[in-house]
Amino acid sequence: MMRSVVVSWMEVSAHSVTVNVPADFDPGSVDVGDVLGALADDGFFGVVREGFEVRDLDVVEPGAEVLFPG
């Protein structure tokens, strides 16, 4: 017998890249996040999932994935 729940969480990802910038580069004068989004290498090296919330549904959702297959 199965039941359906909604699981919600946040993901915090970690990134790091080495880039070359002009000698007079001032990170406060540009939107660094937007500029980094244009790089070919996103610098991803890890993710943490946190803040899990689980909420019961009143009915079984037949199309939902099985989290703990038997």
PDB file of N, CA, C and O in Angstrom:
ATOM      1  N   MET A   1       0.866  -1.186   0.000  1.00  0.00           N
ATOM      2  CA  MET A   1       0.000   0.000   0.000  1.00  0.00           C
ATOM      3  C   MET A   1       0.901   1.235   0.000  1.00  0.00           C
ATOM      4  O   MET A   1       1.861   1.312   0.767  1.00  0.00           O
ATOM      5  N   MET A   2       0.588   2.185  -0.856  1.00  0.00           N
ATOM      6  CA  MET A   2       1.365   3.419  -0.965  1.00  0.00           C
ATOM      7  C   MET A   2       0.496   4.615  -0.590  1.00  0.00           C
ATOM      8  O   MET A   2      -0.732   4.532  -0.609  1.00  0.00           O
ATOM      9  N   ARG A   3       1.140   5.721  -0.251  1.00  0.00           N
ATOM     10  CA  ARG A   3       0.472   7.007  -0.078  1.00  0.00           C
ATOM     11  C   ARG A   3       1.329   8.045  -0.774  1.00  0.00           C
ATOM     12  O   ARG A   3       2.514   7.813  -1.014  1.00  0.00           O
ATOM     13  N   SER A   4       0.752   9.169  -1.096  1.00  0.00           N
ATOM     14  CA  SER A   4       1.485  10.220  -1.793  1.00  0.00           C
ATOM     15  C   SER A   4       1.772  11.374  -0.843  1.00  0.00           C
ATOM     16  O   SER A   4       0.925  11.768  -0.042  1.00  0.00           O
ATOM     17  N   VAL A   5       2.981  11.904  -0.950  1.00  0.00           N
ATOM     18  CA  VAL A   5       3.384  13.078  -0.191  1.00  0.00           C
ATOM     19  C   VAL A   5       4.078  14.046  -1.148  1.00  0.00           C
ATOM     20  O   VAL A   5       4.602  13.644  -2.187  1.00  0.00           O
ATOM     21  N   VAL A   6       4.072  15.307  -0.786  1.00  0.00           N
ATOM     22  CA  VAL A   6       4.817  16.332  -1.515  1.00  0.00           C
ATOM     23  C   VAL A   6       6.057  16.641  -0.682  1.00  0.00           C
ATOM     24  O   VAL A   6       5.949  16.998   0.491  1.00  0.00           O
ATOM     25  N   VAL A   7       7.234  16.503  -1.291  1.00  0.00           N
ATOM     26  CA  VAL A   7       8.494  16.812  -0.612  1.00  0.00           C
ATOM     27  C   VAL A   7       9.054  18.090  -1.238  1.00  0.00           C
ATOM     28  O   VAL A   7       9.226  18.170  -2.454  1.00  0.00           O
ATOM     29  N   SER A   8       9.335  19.080  -0.402  1.00  0.00           N
ATOM     30  CA  SER A   8       9.909  20.353  -0.857  1.00  0.00           C
ATOM     31  C   SER A   8      11.238  20.577  -0.153  1.00  0.00           C
ATOM     32  O   SER A   8      11.413  20.181   1.000  1.00  0.00           O
ATOM     33  N   TRP A   9      12.181  21.218  -0.855  1.00  0.00           N
ATOM     34  CA  TRP A   9      13.479  21.500  -0.261  1.00  0.00           C
ATOM     35  C   TRP A   9      14.167  22.614  -1.024  1.00  0.00           C
ATOM     36  O   TRP A   9      13.705  23.031  -2.086  1.00  0.00           O
ATOM     37  N   MET A  10      15.264  23.089  -0.483  1.00  0.00           N
ATOM     38  CA  MET A  10      16.117  24.095  -1.128  1.00  0.00           C
ATOM     39  C   MET A  10      17.441  23.430  -1.476  1.00  0.00           C
ATOM     40  O   MET A  10      17.902  22.530  -0.774  1.00  0.00           O
ATOM     41  N   GLU A  11      18.041  23.880  -2.559  1.00  0.00           N
ATOM     42  CA  GLU A  11      19.370  23.414  -2.921  1.00  0.00           C
ATOM     43  C   GLU A  11      20.318  24.607  -2.944  1.00  0.00           C
ATOM     44  O   GLU A  11      20.023  25.644  -3.538  1.00  0.00           O
ATOM     45  N   VAL A  12      21.458  24.439  -2.288  1.00  0.00           N
ATOM     46  CA  VAL A  12      22.499  25.451  -2.295  1.00  0.00           C
ATOM     47  C   VAL A  12      23.681  24.836  -3.018  1.00  0.00           C
ATOM     48  O   VAL A  12      24.238  23.831  -2.576  1.00  0.00           O
ATOM     49  N   SER A  13      24.065  25.450  -4.144  1.00  0.00           N
ATOM     50  CA  SER A  13      25.161  24.894  -4.924  1.00  0.00           C
ATOM     51  C   SER A  13      26.426  25.717  -4.717  1.00  0.00           C
ATOM     52  O   SER A  13      26.371  26.916  -4.446  1.00  0.00           O
ATOM     53  N   ALA A  14      27.563  25.048  -4.849  1.00  0.00           N
ATOM     54  CA  ALA A  14      28.860  25.691  -4.685  1.00  0.00           C
ATOM     55  C   ALA A  14      29.573  25.741  -6.032  1.00  0.00           C
ATOM     56  O   ALA A  14      29.576  24.765  -6.782  1.00  0.00           O
ATOM     57  N   HIS A  15      30.172  26.885  -6.327  1.00  0.00           N
ATOM     58  CA  HIS A  15      30.853  27.098  -7.603  1.00  0.00           C
ATOM     59  C   HIS A  15      32.151  27.858  -7.353  1.00  0.00           C
ATOM     60  O   HIS A  15      32.278  28.613  -6.389  1.00  0.00           O
ATOM     61  N   SER A  16      33.103  27.639  -8.242  1.00  0.00           N
ATOM     62  CA  SER A  16      34.352  28.400  -8.192  1.00  0.00           C
ATOM     63  C   SER A  16      34.990  28.348  -9.576  1.00  0.00           C
ATOM     64  O   SER A  16      35.123  27.272 -10.158  1.00  0.00           O
ATOM     65  N   VAL A  17      35.385  29.503 -10.104  1.00  0.00           N
ATOM     66  CA  VAL A  17      36.080  29.562 -11.389  1.00  0.00           C
ATOM     67  C   VAL A  17      37.243  30.539 -11.274  1.00  0.00           C
ATOM     68  O   VAL A  17      37.201  31.481 -10.483  1.00  0.00           O
ATOM     69  N   THR A  18      38.258  30.309 -12.053  1.00  0.00           N
ATOM     70  CA  THR A  18      39.361  31.250 -12.184  1.00  0.00           C
ATOM     71  C   THR A  18      39.201  31.938 -13.531  1.00  0.00           C
ATOM     72  O   THR A  18      39.094  31.281 -14.566  1.00  0.00           O
ATOM     73  N   VAL A  19      39.185  33.260 -13.511  1.00  0.00           N
ATOM     74  CA  VAL A  19      38.998  34.032 -14.743  1.00  0.00           C
ATOM     75  C   VAL A  19      40.026  35.163 -14.791  1.00  0.00           C
ATOM     76  O   VAL A  19      40.559  35.577 -13.761  1.00  0.00           O
ATOM     77  N   ASN A  20      40.290  35.646 -15.976  1.00  0.00           N
ATOM     78  CA  ASN A  20      41.136  36.820 -16.159  1.00  0.00           C
ATOM     79  C   ASN A  20      40.242  38.037 -16.340  1.00  0.00           C
ATOM     80  O   ASN A  20      39.245  37.988 -17.061  1.00  0.00           O
ATOM     81  N   VAL A  21      40.610  39.133 -15.675  1.00  0.00           N
ATOM     82  CA  VAL A  21      39.837  40.373 -15.739  1.00  0.00           C
ATOM     83  C   VAL A  21      40.795  41.533 -16.012  1.00  0.00           C
ATOM     84  O   VAL A  21      42.000  41.401 -15.797  1.00  0.00           O
ATOM     85  N   PRO A  22      40.277  42.658 -16.480  1.00  0.00           N
ATOM     86  CA  PRO A  22      41.134  43.831 -16.687  1.00  0.00           C
ATOM     87  C   PRO A  22      41.793  44.262 -15.371  1.00  0.00           C
ATOM     88  O   PRO A  22      41.244  44.027 -14.295  1.00  0.00           O
ATOM     89  N   ALA A  23      42.951  44.881 -15.459  1.00  0.00           N
ATOM     90  CA  ALA A  23      43.699  45.306 -14.271  1.00  0.00           C
ATOM     91  C   ALA A  23      42.873  46.221 -13.370  1.00  0.00           C
ATOM     92  O   ALA A  23      43.045  46.202 -12.152  1.00  0.00           O
ATOM     93  N   ASP A  24      41.982  47.020 -13.950  1.00  0.00           N
ATOM     94  CA  ASP A  24      41.182  47.958 -13.155  1.00  0.00           C
ATOM     95  C   ASP A  24      39.799  47.410 -12.803  1.00  0.00           C
ATOM     96  O   ASP A  24      38.894  48.179 -12.478  1.00  0.00           O
ATOM     97  N   PHE A  25      39.630  46.091 -12.865  1.00  0.00           N
ATOM     98  CA  PHE A  25      38.339  45.450 -12.586  1.00  0.00           C
ATOM     99  C   PHE A  25      37.837  45.807 -11.194  1.00  0.00           C
ATOM    100  O   PHE A  25      38.564  45.683 -10.209  1.00  0.00           O
ATOM    101  N   ASP A  26      36.585  46.252 -11.124  1.00  0.00           N
ATOM    102  CA  ASP A  26      35.922  46.576  -9.857  1.00  0.00           C
ATOM    103  C   ASP A  26      34.654  45.734  -9.770  1.00  0.00           C
ATOM    104  O   ASP A  26      33.676  46.038 -10.454  1.00  0.00           O
ATOM    105  N   PRO A  27      34.641  44.661  -8.931  1.00  0.00           N
ATOM    106  CA  PRO A  27      33.466  43.785  -8.866  1.00  0.00           C
ATOM    107  C   PRO A  27      32.198  44.504  -8.417  1.00  0.00           C
ATOM    108  O   PRO A  27      31.098  44.000  -8.648  1.00  0.00           O
ATOM    109  N   GLY A  28      32.320  45.647  -7.792  1.00  0.00           N
ATOM    110  CA  GLY A  28      31.146  46.397  -7.367  1.00  0.00           C
ATOM    111  C   GLY A  28      30.486  47.163  -8.490  1.00  0.00           C
ATOM    112  O   GLY A  28      29.379  47.674  -8.321  1.00  0.00           O
ATOM    113  N   SER A  29      31.150  47.254  -9.650  1.00  0.00           N
ATOM    114  CA  SER A  29      30.605  48.058 -10.747  1.00  0.00           C
ATOM    115  C   SER A  29      29.857  47.227 -11.790  1.00  0.00           C
ATOM    116  O   SER A  29      29.309  47.779 -12.745  1.00  0.00           O
ATOM    117  N   VAL A  30      29.831  45.903 -11.613  1.00  0.00           N
ATOM    118  CA  VAL A  30      29.131  45.036 -12.567  1.00  0.00           C
ATOM    119  C   VAL A  30      28.272  44.033 -11.800  1.00  0.00           C
ATOM    120  O   VAL A  30      28.491  43.799 -10.612  1.00  0.00           O
ATOM    121  N   ASP A  31      27.298  43.445 -12.484  1.00  0.00           N
ATOM    122  CA  ASP A  31      26.511  42.366 -11.899  1.00  0.00           C
ATOM    123  C   ASP A  31      27.279  41.066 -12.141  1.00  0.00           C
ATOM    124  O   ASP A  31      27.089  40.413 -13.167  1.00  0.00           O
ATOM    125  N   VAL A  32      28.138  40.696 -11.204  1.00  0.00           N
ATOM    126  CA  VAL A  32      29.024  39.542 -11.368  1.00  0.00           C
ATOM    127  C   VAL A  32      28.230  38.273 -11.643  1.00  0.00           C
ATOM    128  O   VAL A  32      28.671  37.437 -12.432  1.00  0.00           O
ATOM    129  N   GLY A  33      27.083  38.108 -11.019  1.00  0.00           N
ATOM    130  CA  GLY A  33      26.263  36.918 -11.237  1.00  0.00           C
ATOM    131  C   GLY A  33      25.837  36.767 -12.684  1.00  0.00           C
ATOM    132  O   GLY A  33      25.890  35.669 -13.237  1.00  0.00           O
ATOM    133  N   ASP A  34      25.416  37.857 -13.299  1.00  0.00           N
ATOM    134  CA  ASP A  34      25.016  37.803 -14.708  1.00  0.00           C
ATOM    135  C   ASP A  34      26.201  37.492 -15.607  1.00  0.00           C
ATOM    136  O   ASP A  34      26.089  36.686 -16.531  1.00  0.00           O
ATOM    137  N   VAL A  35      27.330  38.126 -15.344  1.00  0.00           N
ATOM    138  CA  VAL A  35      28.516  37.907 -16.169  1.00  0.00           C
ATOM    139  C   VAL A  35      28.991  36.459 -16.040  1.00  0.00           C
ATOM    140  O   VAL A  35      29.365  35.843 -17.038  1.00  0.00           O
ATOM    141  N   LEU A  36      28.981  35.910 -14.824  1.00  0.00           N
ATOM    142  CA  LEU A  36      29.410  34.520 -14.625  1.00  0.00           C
ATOM    143  C   LEU A  36      28.494  33.544 -15.350  1.00  0.00           C
ATOM    144  O   LEU A  36      28.941  32.483 -15.786  1.00  0.00           O
ATOM    145  N   GLY A  37      27.224  33.888 -15.481  1.00  0.00           N
ATOM    146  CA  GLY A  37      26.274  33.032 -16.174  1.00  0.00           C
ATOM    147  C   GLY A  37      26.598  32.832 -17.642  1.00  0.00           C
ATOM    148  O   GLY A  37      26.119  31.883 -18.262  1.00  0.00           O
ATOM    149  N   ALA A  38      27.406  33.719 -18.201  1.00  0.00           N
ATOM    150  CA  ALA A  38      27.764  33.631 -19.614  1.00  0.00           C
ATOM    151  C   ALA A  38      28.998  32.752 -19.855  1.00  0.00           C
ATOM    152  O   ALA A  38      29.328  32.464 -21.005  1.00  0.00           O
ATOM    153  N   LEU A  39      29.679  32.324 -18.792  1.00  0.00           N
ATOM    154  CA  LEU A  39      30.884  31.504 -18.957  1.00  0.00           C
ATOM    155  C   LEU A  39      30.531  30.095 -19.424  1.00  0.00           C
ATOM    156  O   LEU A  39      29.459  29.577 -19.110  1.00  0.00           O
ATOM    157  N   ALA A  40      31.429  29.489 -20.168  1.00  0.00           N
ATOM    158  CA  ALA A  40      31.247  28.101 -20.606  1.00  0.00           C
ATOM    159  C   ALA A  40      31.373  27.146 -19.425  1.00  0.00           C
ATOM    160  O   ALA A  40      30.677  26.131 -19.375  1.00  0.00           O
ATOM    161  N   ASP A  41      32.249  27.456 -18.476  1.00  0.00           N
ATOM    162  CA  ASP A  41      32.455  26.622 -17.283  1.00  0.00           C
ATOM    163  C   ASP A  41      31.698  27.252 -16.131  1.00  0.00           C
ATOM    164  O   ASP A  41      32.035  28.352 -15.693  1.00  0.00           O
ATOM    165  N   ASP A  42      30.667  26.558 -15.632  1.00  0.00           N
ATOM    166  CA  ASP A  42      29.885  27.132 -14.525  1.00  0.00           C
ATOM    167  C   ASP A  42      30.559  26.938 -13.171  1.00  0.00           C
ATOM    168  O   ASP A  42      30.059  27.448 -12.168  1.00  0.00           O
ATOM    169  N   GLY A  43      31.671  26.222 -13.110  1.00  0.00           N
ATOM    170  CA  GLY A  43      32.432  26.080 -11.878  1.00  0.00           C
ATOM    171  C   GLY A  43      31.775  25.227 -10.813  1.00  0.00           C
ATOM    172  O   GLY A  43      32.204  25.247  -9.659  1.00  0.00           O
ATOM    173  N   PHE A  44      30.751  24.485 -11.170  1.00  0.00           N
ATOM    174  CA  PHE A  44      30.010  23.684 -10.187  1.00  0.00           C
ATOM    175  C   PHE A  44      30.899  22.619  -9.560  1.00  0.00           C
ATOM    176  O   PHE A  44      31.578  21.877 -10.269  1.00  0.00           O
ATOM    177  N   PHE A  45      30.898  22.541  -8.214  1.00  0.00           N
ATOM    178  CA  PHE A  45      31.610  21.450  -7.559  1.00  0.00           C
ATOM    179  C   PHE A  45      30.847  20.813  -6.409  1.00  0.00           C
ATOM    180  O   PHE A  45      31.411  19.973  -5.708  1.00  0.00           O
ATOM    181  N   GLY A  46      29.605  21.172  -6.189  1.00  0.00           N
ATOM    182  CA  GLY A  46      28.842  20.486  -5.152  1.00  0.00           C
ATOM    183  C   GLY A  46      27.495  21.126  -4.881  1.00  0.00           C
ATOM    184  O   GLY A  46      27.241  22.273  -5.246  1.00  0.00           O
ATOM    185  N   VAL A  47      26.638  20.350  -4.227  1.00  0.00           N
ATOM    186  CA  VAL A  47      25.307  20.836  -3.870  1.00  0.00           C
ATOM    187  C   VAL A  47      24.917  20.271  -2.511  1.00  0.00           C
ATOM    188  O   VAL A  47      25.264  19.141  -2.165  1.00  0.00           O
ATOM    189  N   VAL A  48      24.196  21.073  -1.759  1.00  0.00           N
ATOM    190  CA  VAL A  48      23.654  20.649  -0.467  1.00  0.00           C
ATOM    191  C   VAL A  48      22.147  20.840  -0.522  1.00  0.00           C
ATOM    192  O   VAL A  48      21.667  21.906  -0.906  1.00  0.00           O
ATOM    193  N   ARG A  49      21.408  19.821  -0.142  1.00  0.00           N
ATOM    194  CA  ARG A  49      19.949  19.917  -0.078  1.00  0.00           C
ATOM    195  C   ARG A  49      19.563  20.092   1.382  1.00  0.00           C
ATOM    196  O   ARG A  49      20.045  19.366   2.252  1.00  0.00           O
ATOM    197  N   GLU A  50      18.697  21.051   1.645  1.00  0.00           N
ATOM    198  CA  GLU A  50      18.348  21.363   3.032  1.00  0.00           C
ATOM    199  C   GLU A  50      16.915  21.864   3.133  1.00  0.00           C
ATOM    200  O   GLU A  50      16.272  22.158   2.125  1.00  0.00           O
ATOM    201  N   GLY A  51      16.424  21.956   4.366  1.00  0.00           N
ATOM    202  CA  GLY A  51      15.099  22.503   4.624  1.00  0.00           C
ATOM    203  C   GLY A  51      13.963  21.638   4.119  1.00  0.00           C
ATOM    204  O   GLY A  51      12.975  22.154   3.595  1.00  0.00           O
ATOM    205  N   PHE A  52      14.089  20.324   4.271  1.00  0.00           N
ATOM    206  CA  PHE A  52      13.068  19.409   3.759  1.00  0.00           C
ATOM    207  C   PHE A  52      11.743  19.589   4.479  1.00  0.00           C
ATOM    208  O   PHE A  52      11.691  19.679   5.705  1.00  0.00           O
ATOM    209  N   GLU A  53      10.670  19.640   3.692  1.00  0.00           N
ATOM    210  CA  GLU A  53       9.308  19.656   4.226  1.00  0.00           C
ATOM    211  C   GLU A  53       8.533  18.550   3.522  1.00  0.00           C
ATOM    212  O   GLU A  53       8.636  18.386   2.307  1.00  0.00           O
ATOM    213  N   VAL A  54       7.753  17.789   4.294  1.00  0.00           N
ATOM    214  CA  VAL A  54       6.958  16.700   3.727  1.00  0.00           C
ATOM    215  C   VAL A  54       5.498  16.946   4.094  1.00  0.00           C
ATOM    216  O   VAL A  54       5.147  17.107   5.263  1.00  0.00           O
ATOM    217  N   ARG A  55       4.658  16.971   3.058  1.00  0.00           N
ATOM    218  CA  ARG A  55       3.229  17.237   3.261  1.00  0.00           C
ATOM    219  C   ARG A  55       2.422  16.101   2.648  1.00  0.00           C
ATOM    220  O   ARG A  55       2.616  15.754   1.482  1.00  0.00           O
ATOM    221  N   ASP A  56       1.520  15.523   3.432  1.00  0.00           N
ATOM    222  CA  ASP A  56       0.654  14.442   2.954  1.00  0.00           C
ATOM    223  C   ASP A  56      -0.387  14.960   1.970  1.00  0.00           C
ATOM    224  O   ASP A  56      -0.904  16.067   2.120  1.00  0.00           O
ATOM    225  N   LEU A  57      -0.685  14.147   0.966  1.00  0.00           N
ATOM    226  CA  LEU A  57      -1.806  14.416   0.070  1.00  0.00           C
ATOM    227  C   LEU A  57      -2.993  13.563   0.501  1.00  0.00           C
ATOM    228  O   LEU A  57      -2.815  12.514   1.120  1.00  0.00           O
ATOM    229  N   ASP A  58      -4.186  14.006   0.179  1.00  0.00           N
ATOM    230  CA  ASP A  58      -5.395  13.279   0.566  1.00  0.00           C
ATOM    231  C   ASP A  58      -5.628  12.044  -0.293  1.00  0.00           C
ATOM    232  O   ASP A  58      -6.317  11.114   0.128  1.00  0.00           O
ATOM    233  N   VAL A  59      -5.055  12.029  -1.501  1.00  0.00           N
ATOM    234  CA  VAL A  59      -5.252  10.908  -2.418  1.00  0.00           C
ATOM    235  C   VAL A  59      -3.902  10.448  -2.955  1.00  0.00           C
ATOM    236  O   VAL A  59      -2.922  11.193  -2.936  1.00  0.00           O
ATOM    237  N   VAL A  60      -3.868   9.211  -3.433  1.00  0.00           N
ATOM    238  CA  VAL A  60      -2.659   8.685  -4.052  1.00  0.00           C
ATOM    239  C   VAL A  60      -2.543   9.258  -5.459  1.00  0.00           C
ATOM    240  O   VAL A  60      -3.506   9.218  -6.225  1.00  0.00           O
ATOM    241  N   GLU A  61      -1.384   9.785  -5.801  1.00  0.00           N
ATOM    242  CA  GLU A  61      -1.120  10.335  -7.129  1.00  0.00           C
ATOM    243  C   GLU A  61      -0.512   9.210  -7.990  1.00  0.00           C
ATOM    244  O   GLU A  61       0.666   8.889  -7.828  1.00  0.00           O
ATOM    245  N   PRO A  62      -1.287   8.617  -8.889  1.00  0.00           N
ATOM    246  CA  PRO A  62      -0.809   7.448  -9.619  1.00  0.00           C
ATOM    247  C   PRO A  62       0.424   7.706 -10.498  1.00  0.00           C
ATOM    248  O   PRO A  62       1.177   6.772 -10.770  1.00  0.00           O
ATOM    249  N   GLY A  63       0.644   8.929 -10.940  1.00  0.00           N
ATOM    250  CA  GLY A  63       1.789   9.225 -11.798  1.00  0.00           C
ATOM    251  C   GLY A  63       3.055   9.612 -11.051  1.00  0.00           C
ATOM    252  O   GLY A  63       4.085   9.867 -11.674  1.00  0.00           O
ATOM    253  N   ALA A  64       2.992   9.659  -9.721  1.00  0.00           N
ATOM    254  CA  ALA A  64       4.151  10.078  -8.937  1.00  0.00           C
ATOM    255  C   ALA A  64       5.224   8.986  -8.905  1.00  0.00           C
ATOM    256  O   ALA A  64       4.909   7.796  -8.928  1.00  0.00           O
ATOM    257  N   GLU A  65       6.484   9.397  -8.853  1.00  0.00           N
ATOM    258  CA  GLU A  65       7.575   8.435  -8.743  1.00  0.00           C
ATOM    259  C   GLU A  65       7.541   7.758  -7.373  1.00  0.00           C
ATOM    260  O   GLU A  65       6.989   8.303  -6.417  1.00  0.00           O
ATOM    261  N   VAL A  66       8.127   6.582  -7.286  1.00  0.00           N
ATOM    262  CA  VAL A  66       8.214   5.859  -6.020  1.00  0.00           C
ATOM    263  C   VAL A  66       9.558   6.201  -5.385  1.00  0.00           C
ATOM    264  O   VAL A  66      10.608   5.982  -5.990  1.00  0.00           O
ATOM    265  N   LEU A  67       9.525   6.735  -4.175  1.00  0.00           N
ATOM    266  CA  LEU A  67      10.745   7.160  -3.501  1.00  0.00           C
ATOM    267  C   LEU A  67      11.499   5.999  -2.885  1.00  0.00           C
ATOM    268  O   LEU A  67      12.728   5.964  -2.945  1.00  0.00           O
ATOM    269  N   PHE A  68      10.802   5.062  -2.301  1.00  0.00           N
ATOM    270  CA  PHE A  68      11.440   3.885  -1.685  1.00  0.00           C
ATOM    271  C   PHE A  68      10.852   2.615  -2.302  1.00  0.00           C
ATOM    272  O   PHE A  68       9.957   1.999  -1.723  1.00  0.00           O
ATOM    273  N   PRO A  69      11.359   2.222  -3.481  1.00  0.00           N
ATOM    274  CA  PRO A  69      10.796   1.022  -4.112  1.00  0.00           C
ATOM    275  C   PRO A  69      11.055  -0.214  -3.260  1.00  0.00           C
ATOM    276  O   PRO A  69      12.104  -0.352  -2.630  1.00  0.00           O
ATOM    277  N   GLY A  70      10.075  -1.106  -3.260  1.00  0.00           N
ATOM    278  CA  GLY A  70      10.163  -2.306  -2.428  1.00  0.00           C
ATOM    279  C   GLY A  70      10.815  -3.385  -3.127  1.00  0.00           C
ATOM    280  O   GLY A  70      10.974  -4.473  -2.574  1.00  0.00           O
TER     281      GLY A  70
END
